[in-house]
Amino acid sequence: MTFVHFTSDHPGLDLGKLLSLWTLALAPLIAHVIAGAPEPIYLCAKPPRWIDYAVFWNPTSIIWRYFIIFDRRIRARNWDREILASSNALFWTTNGWNGSEDMIREGGKYCIRLPPKSHTELLSKSFMNTVIVTLQGVQALYELLLMEEFNNDMNLATVFLPLALLGLIRLPSALWITDGFAYNHYDINLSNKRAIQVTTTTKAGYHELSTVPLSDDDTPQWPPQTGDDTSYEEFRPRTSIHGYIARIIFLTPLLGMASLSGLWTYRLLKNTIYYSTYITGTGLFSLMLWCTFSFGSAVVFILNIARAQDRTTVVPGVSTLWYRLYSAILFLLMLALFITASIETKQTWCGKITILYDYDVCPWISYLPQDTYMYFNATAKDGSRSWTGSINATKAYLAGDYFLRAVNASLDATPETAHGFLNQSLEEFMRNVDS
């Protein structure tokens, strides 16, 4: 019994088709990273390392940000543009990343442009991002509902499709996700001196930015984040009914995805043990990725909510070793899945793109015993000529109504006897086999 079977023994796809599949595969991944990972606001001179920011590409970080934005909106007593801007901003301070409610007041000192309204405008980039990722999410949900088995009919173009479900999780907070704001921040590209952009206001009301060097004593110090339930004065307590509603709305789909991943794993192991089925390399990495992501996200949410650490748009512990390792594992599984799917994906003789073998996805007639002949009658599409003959094969496959492909077959066609015998047409043969 073989549990994992890499289906790579086939001719490779041509470059044009491969590039097309790569585009379809990466589209949901890129769309959700662009739509969900915010641009950082640097409020201290020392810039973050690449590894400090890479964790925000983690889908768990993106979902957490959606959750907190919705939680703040539903708990807000007086929601305004300042709260909207600070809730969507990602602040880098002397204490690292800070997305706490304290930054509404502290970060507001550096805000130079507030969003035009206290919600996302319809004709904005954020709203267009929401439309795109939502349509992808609907497509992903539709495909998942039609999927009978996890390993069924998967290919390179669909390996990241479950990630598009993030588009549906974004919906509750979609009206309050925006990038239509601006903050003064350090120019971290200056090599020999540190500087901060300072704004002044002209008589006409326009903002003017200038770059001012700073000394070590000028670096603003930020208060450490606290986990106490001392919410910002404009918010209801996290233990209010509004806070519970937000947690239920976001925990439900996360627990649903974790349950679905567990169900797929159970059914796969059951079929492998009792029915000697196999899983492809692409299926294995895909299952590992979605189990790691769904269970990891559920654990992150449950632990932080239970510890009352759910008042910041930045995942608590985002700079810890364990969260970086978790993010690295997700990224490596994505890379392994992409490479394996690129190798295993092929086009079958019946035209389908899949990682499975031809006989798993293409309709086939029957197994034919050795030395058994099947007579056929075929006519060219333009009606110019016809053939009759016989096939001796171990397997025969049918695509459409008239195209027949035989494996290990010997063909004896005799055009001269085209009208000589019509003992058994292809349709008659199919009817006999089906009966």
C-alpha positions in Angstrom: 0.0 0.0 0.0 1.4 3.3 -1.1 0.1 6.3 0.9 1.8 9.1 -1.2 2.2 8.7 -4.9 4.0 11.4 -6.9 2.4 11.6 -10.3 5.3 13.1 -12.2 5.8 10.4 -14.8 4.3 12.3 -17.7 5.3 14.8 -20.5 5.6 18.3 -19.2 3.3 21.2 -20.1 4.4 23.7 -22.7 5.7 27.0 -21.4 2.7 29.0 -22.4 0.2 26.8 -20.6 2.5 26.6 -17.6 2.7 30.4 -17.3 -1.0 30.6 -17.6 -1.5 28.1 -14.8 1.1 29.9 -12.6 -0.9 33.1 -13.0 -4.1 31.4 -12.0 -2.3 29.8 -9.0 -0.7 32.9 -7.6 -3.6 35.2 -8.2 -5.5 34.5 -4.9 -2.2 34.5 -2.9 -1.0 37.8 -4.2 -4.4 39.4 -4.1 -4.9 38.6 -0.4 -1.4 39.7 0.6 -1.8 43.0 -1.2 -5.4 43.5 0.2 -4.6 42.4 3.7 -1.0 43.3 4.6 -0.8 47.1 5.5 2.1 49.4 4.8 4.0 50.2 8.0 4.3 53.6 9.5 7.8 54.2 11.0 7.7 56.2 14.2 11.2 55.5 15.2 14.6 55.8 13.4 15.6 52.1 13.6 13.8 50.3 10.8 12.4 46.8 11.2 14.2 43.9 9.7 12.6 42.0 6.8 11.7 39.1 9.1 9.9 41.6 11.3 7.5 42.6 8.5 7.3 39.2 6.7 5.1 37.8 9.4 2.3 40.2 8.3 2.1 38.2 5.0 1.0 35.3 7.2 -2.8 34.7 6.5 -3.3 34.4 10.2 -2.0 38.0 10.7 -4.3 39.2 7.9 -7.4 37.6 9.5 -6.5 38.9 12.9 -6.3 42.5 11.5 -9.8 42.1 10.0 -11.1 40.8 13.3 -9.8 43.7 15.4 -11.0 46.3 12.9 -14.5 44.9 13.0 -14.3 44.4 16.8 -13.4 48.1 17.3 -16.1 49.3 14.9 -18.8 47.3 16.7 -17.6 48.3 20.2 -17.1 52.0 19.3 -19.4 54.5 21.0 -18.5 57.2 18.6 -16.7 55.9 15.5 -14.8 58.6 13.6 -12.1 59.1 10.9 -9.3 59.2 13.5 -10.2 55.8 14.9 -10.6 54.5 11.3 -7.1 55.7 10.3 -5.3 54.4 13.4 -7.1 51.0 13.3 -5.9 50.5 9.7 -2.3 51.8 10.3 0.6 49.6 11.3 2.9 51.5 13.6 6.6 50.6 14.1 7.8 52.2 17.3 10.7 51.9 19.7 8.9 49.0 21.3 8.3 47.2 18.0 5.0 46.8 16.3 2.1 48.6 18.1 -1.5 48.3 17.0 -3.1 48.9 20.4 -5.9 51.2 21.2 -3.4 53.6 22.9 -2.1 54.4 19.4 -5.4 56.1 18.5 -4.4 58.9 20.8 -0.6 58.7 20.5 -0.5 58.1 16.7 -3.0 60.8 16.1 -0.3 63.4 16.8 1.5 62.3 13.6 -1.5 62.0 11.3 -1.4 64.5 8.4 -4.3 63.2 6.4 -7.5 61.5 7.6 -9.8 59.4 5.4 -12.5 61.4 3.7 -15.2 59.5 5.6 -15.5 57.2 8.6 -15.9 54.3 6.2 -14.5 53.0 3.0 -15.5 54.9 -0.1 -17.1 53.0 -2.9 -14.6 54.3 -5.5 -11.5 53.5 -3.6 -8.7 51.0 -4.0 -9.7 49.3 -0.7 -13.2 48.7 -1.9 -12.0 47.3 -5.3 -9.7 45.0 -3.4 -12.7 43.8 -1.3 -14.7 43.1 -4.5 -11.9 41.1 -6.0 -11.1 39.0 -3.0 -14.8 38.4 -2.3 -15.4 37.1 -5.8 -12.5 34.8 -5.4 -13.9 33.7 -2.0 -17.3 32.8 -3.6 -15.5 30.8 -6.3 -13.5 29.0 -3.7 -16.5 28.2 -1.5 -18.4 26.9 -4.6 -15.5 24.6 -5.6 -15.1 23.3 -2.0 -18.8 22.5 -1.8 -18.6 20.5 -5.0 -15.5 18.6 -3.9 -16.3 15.1 -2.8 -12.8 14.1 -2.0 -9.8 16.2 -1.0 -7.5 14.7 -3.7 -10.1 14.8 -6.4 -9.3 16.7 -9.7 -6.7 19.1 -8.2 -4.3 21.0 -10.4 -1.8 23.8 -10.3 -4.4 26.5 -11.0 -6.5 25.5 -7.9 -3.8 24.7 -5.3 -4.2 28.1 -3.5 -7.9 28.4 -4.1 -8.8 27.7 -0.4 -6.8 30.8 0.5 -9.4 32.8 -1.3 -11.8 32.0 1.5 -10.1 34.9 3.3 -12.1 37.1 1.0 -15.3 36.0 2.7 -13.8 36.4 6.2 -12.9 40.0 5.2 -16.6 40.9 4.5 -17.7 41.8 8.1 -14.9 44.5 8.3 -14.9 45.4 4.6 -16.6 48.8 5.1 -13.9 49.9 7.5 -10.7 48.7 5.8 -8.9 51.6 4.1 -5.6 53.1 3.2 -6.8 56.6 2.6 -4.7 58.2 5.3 -1.2 59.5 5.9 1.2 59.8 8.9 4.5 61.6 9.4 7.2 59.0 9.7 10.9 58.5 9.6 12.8 58.3 6.4 14.6 55.0 7.1 16.5 55.2 3.8 18.8 58.0 5.1 22.2 56.4 5.6 24.1 58.9 7.8 21.5 60.7 9.8 18.0 60.1 11.2 15.2 62.4 10.3 11.5 62.8 10.8 9.0 64.5 8.5 7.3 67.4 10.2 4.2 69.0 8.9 3.2 72.6 9.0 -0.1 74.1 7.9 -0.3 77.1 5.6 -2.9 79.8 5.8 -4.7 78.2 3.0 -4.9 75.0 5.0 -2.5 72.9 2.9 0.0 70.5 4.6 3.7 71.0 3.9 6.2 68.3 4.8 9.8 69.0 5.7 12.6 66.6 6.8 14.2 67.5 10.2 17.2 65.6 11.6 16.8 64.2 15.1 19.2 63.5 17.9 19.0 60.4 20.1 17.0 62.3 22.7 14.3 63.2 20.1 13.1 59.7 19.6 9.6 59.4 20.9 9.1 56.7 23.6 5.9 54.7 23.4 4.1 53.2 26.4 4.2 49.4 26.5 1.1 47.5 25.5 -1.1 46.2 28.3 -3.4 43.2 28.4 -5.8 44.7 31.0 -9.4 45.3 30.0 -9.0 49.1 30.2 -10.3 49.9 26.8 -9.9 53.2 25.0 -12.6 55.5 26.3 -14.4 55.6 23.0 -14.9 51.8 23.1 -17.3 49.6 25.0 -15.5 46.9 27.1 -14.3 43.8 25.3 -16.6 41.8 27.6 -19.7 43.6 26.3 -22.2 41.9 24.1 -20.7 43.7 21.1 -17.3 42.1 21.8 -18.8 38.7 22.0 -20.6 39.1 18.7 -17.3 40.0 17.0 -15.6 37.0 18.4 -18.4 34.6 17.4 -18.5 36.0 13.8 -14.8 35.4 13.3 -14.2 32.3 15.3 -17.1 30.4 13.6 -15.4 30.2 10.1 -12.0 29.5 11.6 -13.3 26.6 13.6 -15.2 25.5 10.5 -12.1 25.5 8.4 -10.2 23.6 11.1 -13.0 21.0 11.3 -13.1 20.6 7.5 -9.3 20.1 7.4 -9.7 17.4 10.1 -12.5 15.7 8.2 -10.4 15.6 5.0 -7.5 14.1 6.9 -9.8 11.5 8.5 -11.4 10.5 5.3 -8.1 10.3 3.5 -6.5 8.1 6.1 -9.7 5.9 6.1 -9.7 5.5 2.3 -6.0 4.7 2.3 -6.3 2.0 5.0 -9.5 0.4 3.8 -9.6 1.0 0.1 -5.9 1.2 -0.8 -6.2 4.7 -2.3 -3.3 7.1 -2.6 -2.7 10.8 -2.2 -0.5 12.7 -4.7 2.4 14.8 -3.6 0.4 17.9 -4.4 -2.5 16.6 -2.3 -0.1 15.9 0.6 1.5 19.3 0.7 -1.9 21.0 0.3 -3.4 19.0 3.2 -0.4 19.9 5.4 -0.7 23.6 4.5 -4.4 24.0 5.2 -4.2 21.9 8.4 -1.3 24.0 9.6 -3.0 27.2 8.7 -6.5 26.4 9.9 -5.5 24.8 13.2 -2.7 27.4 13.8 -5.2 30.3 13.2 -7.8 28.8 15.5 -5.2 28.3 18.3 -3.9 31.9 17.9 -7.4 33.3 18.1 -8.6 31.1 21.0 -5.4 31.7 23.1 -5.3 35.4 22.7 -9.0 35.9 23.3 -8.9 33.7 26.4 -5.9 35.8 27.7 -7.7 39.1 26.9 -4.9 40.0 24.4 -7.4 40.9 21.6 -7.3 44.7 21.6 -4.5 45.2 19.1 -4.5 45.0 15.3 -1.1 43.3 15.6 -1.2 39.6 16.6 0.2 39.4 20.1 3.6 37.7 20.1 4.1 38.5 16.4 7.8 39.1 16.9 8.3 35.9 19.0 10.3 33.0 17.8 7.3 30.6 17.8 5.2 32.9 15.5 8.1 33.4 13.1 8.6 29.6 13.0 4.9 29.2 12.4 5.0 31.8 9.5 8.1 30.2 8.0 6.5 26.8 8.0 3.5 28.2 6.2 5.7 29.9 3.6 7.8 26.8 3.0 4.7 24.6 2.6 3.3 27.1 0.1 6.6 26.9 -1.9 6.7 23.1 -1.7 3.0 23.0 -2.8 3.7 25.3 -5.8 6.7 23.4 -7.0 5.1 20.0 -6.6 1.9 21.0 -8.4 4.0 22.5 -11.2 5.7 19.1 -11.6 2.7 16.9 -11.3 0.1 18.9 -13.3 -0.4 17.6 -16.8 -3.0 17.7 -19.6 -4.8 14.4 -20.1 -5.7 12.9 -23.4 -9.3 14.0 -22.9 -8.2 17.6 -22.3 -8.5 18.0 -18.6 -5.7 19.7 -16.5 -5.0 17.6 -13.4 -2.4 16.1 -11.1 -4.1 12.7 -11.3 -3.7 9.9 -14.0 -5.8 9.9 -17.1 -8.0 7.0 -16.0 -8.9 8.8 -12.8 -10.5 11.8 -14.4 -11.3 10.9 -18.0 -14.4 8.8 -18.8 -13.5 5.3 -19.9 -15.4 2.5 -21.5 -14.2 -0.8 -20.0 -11.3 -3.0 -19.4 -10.9 -5.3 -22.4 -9.4 -8.8 -22.0 -6.3 -9.7 -24.0 -7.0 -11.0 -27.5 -10.5 -9.5 -27.5 -11.5 -7.5 -30.5 -13.8 -4.5 -30.6 -15.2 -3.6 -34.0 -15.8 0.1 -34.8 -17.1 2.3 -37.5 -15.9 5.9 -37.8 -16.5 8.8 -40.2 -14.4 11.9 -40.8 -15.9 15.2 -39.6 -16.3 16.5 -43.1 -17.9 13.2 -44.2 -15.3 12.6 -46.8 -14.4 9.1 -45.8 -15.1 6.4 -43.2 -13.2 3.5 -41.6 -14.1 0.3 -40.0 -11.8 -2.1 -38.2 -11.0 -3.7 -34.9 -9.1 -2.9 -31.8 -7.2 -5.3 -29.6 -6.4 -3.6 -26.3 -6.1 -3.9 -22.6 -7.9 -0.6 -21.9 -10.1 1.7 -23.9 -11.2 5.3 -23.1 -13.9 7.4 -24.5 -13.8 11.2 -24.7 -17.0 12.9 -25.9 -19.1 10.9 -28.3 -16.8 9.6 -31.0 -13.2 9.9 -30.0 -11.7 6.6 -28.8 -8.3 6.0 -27.3 -6.9 2.6 -26.6 -3.9 1.6 -24.5 -1.5 -1.1 -25.7 -3.6 -1.5 -28.7 -3.2 -3.0 -32.2 -5.4 -1.4 -34.8 -6.5 -3.0 -38.1 -8.5 -0.6 -40.2 -9.7 -1.6 -43.6 -11.3 1.3 -45.6 -12.2 -1.0 -48.4 -14.7 -2.7 -46.3 -16.2 0.4 -44.8 -19.7 -0.6 -45.9 -19.0 -4.3 -45.6 -19.9 -4.8 -41.9 -21.6 -2.9 -39.2 -21.6 -5.6 -36.7 -21.2 -3.4 -33.6 -20.9 0.4 -33.6 -19.2 2.3 -30.9 -22.6 3.2 -29.4 -23.7 -0.3 -29.4 -20.5 -1.4 -27.6 -21.0 1.2 -24.9 -24.6 0.2 -24.3 -23.5 -3.5 -24.0 -20.8 -2.6 -21.6 -23.0 -0.4 -19.4 -25.7 -3.0 -19.2 
